Amino acid sequence: MFKRILLAGDGSPHSLRATDKAIYIARKTPDAIVTLIHVIDDIPVRSEVIETEIPCRTVPEHRKAQVASTEEKVALANIPLNVKYIYGEPGTAIVREATTESYDLVVIGSRGLNQFQQMVLGSVSHKVAKRVPCPVFIVK
């Protein structure tokens, strides 16, 4: 049913709960593949750019470490996993990936913001759910 699953993850407890649900769904579908997307929204500070040479599109090790537990969970479940690191604003990047790559399902965690916090801060899961053409499973 859901063969191509996009899992948005950042290593937080919310994304680890979403990982558990993605694994559960993938186990129910033969030949399912999970793609973990980790969006890097860090903009280097001026001193980093001036003092060191930063190769274009290098993923910092601390960012890889953030999602290592997610990768480990999926690997232990024996589910095929692709990992994508994308630079940009999280909501926009997840929507772009889900739309251009034609996933069957997007699984994303939610911080559980109240209405005021959501209005002021915005919610990545809400942005994704509104704009992605496939089903979105929001895990609280």
C-alpha positions in Angstrom: 0.0 0.0 0.0 2.6 2.6 1.1 5.8 1.5 -0.7 7.6 4.8 -0.8 7.6 6.3 2.7 9.2 9.7 3.4 10.2 10.0 7.1 11.0 13.5 8.3 13.5 13.3 11.1 15.7 15.5 13.2 16.7 13.1 16.1 14.2 14.6 18.5 11.9 12.4 20.7 9.0 13.4 18.4 10.8 12.2 15.3 11.8 9.0 17.0 8.1 8.3 17.7 7.4 9.0 14.0 10.2 6.6 13.1 8.5 3.8 15.1 5.2 4.5 13.1 7.1 4.5 9.8 8.7 1.2 10.7 5.3 -0.3 11.6 3.7 0.8 8.3 6.7 -0.4 6.3 6.6 -3.8 7.9 2.9 -4.1 6.7 3.9 -3.4 3.1 6.1 -5.8 1.1 9.0 -4.1 -0.6 8.5 -0.8 1.3 11.4 1.6 1.3 11.8 4.4 3.9 13.6 7.6 2.9 14.8 9.6 5.9 15.0 13.3 5.2 16.9 15.5 7.5 16.7 19.2 6.7 19.6 21.4 7.7 18.6 24.9 8.3 21.8 26.2 9.7 23.3 29.2 8.0 27.0 29.5 8.8 28.0 32.5 10.7 30.3 35.0 9.1 33.4 33.9 11.1 33.0 30.3 9.9 32.9 31.4 6.3 35.9 33.7 6.7 38.1 31.5 8.9 37.6 28.1 7.4 37.1 26.8 4.0 33.6 25.1 3.8 33.1 22.8 0.9 29.7 23.3 -0.8 27.0 21.0 0.6 29.0 19.2 3.2 26.9 17.7 5.9 28.4 18.4 9.4 29.1 15.4 11.5 27.0 16.6 14.3 24.0 16.7 12.0 24.7 13.1 10.9 24.9 12.1 14.6 21.5 13.7 15.2 19.7 11.1 13.0 22.0 8.2 13.8 19.5 6.7 16.2 16.8 6.9 13.6 19.0 5.2 11.1 19.8 2.5 13.6 16.1 1.8 14.5 15.2 1.4 10.8 18.3 -0.8 10.2 17.4 -3.1 13.1 13.9 -3.5 11.7 15.5 -4.7 8.4 13.7 -2.1 6.3 15.6 -0.6 3.3 16.5 3.0 4.1 17.7 5.9 2.0 19.0 9.0 3.8 18.8 12.5 2.4 20.3 15.6 3.9 18.8 18.8 2.4 19.7 22.4 3.2 16.8 24.8 3.6 13.7 25.7 5.5 12.2 22.4 6.9 8.6 22.8 5.8 9.5 23.9 2.3 12.2 21.3 1.8 10.0 18.4 3.0 7.1 19.5 0.7 9.5 19.8 -2.3 11.0 16.4 -1.7 7.6 14.7 -1.2 6.2 16.3 -4.3 9.0 15.9 -6.7 9.8 12.3 -5.7 6.2 11.1 -5.6 6.1 9.4 -2.2 3.1 7.4 -1.1 3.2 8.6 2.5 4.9 11.2 4.6 5.5 10.5 8.3 6.4 13.4 10.5 6.5 14.1 14.2 4.7 16.9 15.9 5.8 19.0 18.9 2.2 19.5 20.0 2.1 23.2 20.0 -1.0 25.0 21.3 -3.0 27.2 19.0 -1.1 30.4 20.0 2.3 28.8 19.6 1.3 27.4 16.3 0.1 30.8 15.1 3.3 32.6 16.2 5.9 29.9 15.5 4.2 28.0 12.7 4.2 24.2 12.6 6.3 22.2 10.1 3.9 19.3 10.3 1.0 21.6 9.5 2.8 23.2 6.6 3.6 19.8 5.2 0.1 18.4 5.7 -1.4 21.4 3.9 0.9 21.3 0.8 1.9 17.7 0.1 -0.3 15.8 -2.4 0.0 12.4 -0.7 -1.3 11.3 2.8 0.6 12.7 5.8 0.8 10.8 9.0 1.4 13.2 11.9 2.7 11.5 15.0 2.1 13.4 18.3 
